[in-house]
Amino acid sequence: MPQLAITLDLDGLDAELVEEVCFESGAVSVVLTDQRDDAILEPAPGEVRLWPATRLQAIFMGSIDDAATIDTFCEQLCNTFSIERARLTIAAIEEKAWEREWLRDFHPLQFGRHLWICPTHATVEAEDAVVVTLDPGLAFGTGTHPTTRLCLEFLDSLFTGKALLSDHELVVDYGCGSGVLAIAALRLGARAAYAHDIDPQALIASGDNATLNGVADALHCVASSDELSALVAARGGAKIVLANILSGPLCELAPRLTALLSDDGVLVLAGLLDEQADEVIRAYSALLPLSRWRTLDGWTCLAGRRRG
């Protein structure tokens, strides 16, 4: 069936409201893209960031010659947002499955020697690959951001070829987003993992992704930080605690995060810029020594071992 696209440069319009009008008018897909080449940081859990200059394209089923369809939608859009008809560009397009089209830009990514993040439409053929199947979604964390990459590469560095180092039994993913770090640890051989986030969407995504990867029985999603502390303490602490959040919260959470560790447990912190590393190291100095494990594209990953 023919398809047509109506494109609008938002230029200050509320993207969510425009999208809502498009779907109410029968759009089968709405795509938001960058008008220029503006970089944005990966959003925090539950947050959706757009480019300073965002372009919206609404896809409709029907011919470009279907004047009634075009006029009805354009009139509603222009009236609702008080914009001129000239701001709308209308064009016929090739028919595609738009609900899956955007995934074409996501390909398998390798982290270290063994670990891969692979979208559901692709496969990994590498020998000895440890694969986490994950599609991009609303929750933070698909491996594309340097901070996530650093954490995944740290986990891969612990892999011996069969499993994580034998004493790494329990892992905590604090600020889990999509759950990618906890799931990666389980796929690498950790026995159990707790995933915590203040965003309910992140916990839902983590649970769904754990099911997709066959580790749902080993991943426990916890909404309350106090409950998490109690559960981890009951198991003697975690051998690995990962927190890929922001430098400010990392500093504030120093007592809580270190308390989650077992004797000889390892703390891995990411989400901080190179110039913020010293501040975070100082915040933990009375609790455990941290050092720069690796930097990437201006971001730093810190790691330290608790001595019992």
PyMOL commands that set and color helices and strands:
alter all, ss='L'
color gray80, all
select helices_A, chain A and resi 15-24+67-81+85-87+98-105+146-157+180-187+200-212+225-234+247-252+254-259+274-284
alter helices_A, ss='H'
color red, helices_A
select strands_A, chain A and resi 3-9+29-34+54-61+88-93+109-111+115-118+130-133+170-174+192-196+219-222+238-244+261-273+291-296+299-305
alter strands_A, ss='S'
color yellow, strands_A
deselect
rebuild
show_as cartoon
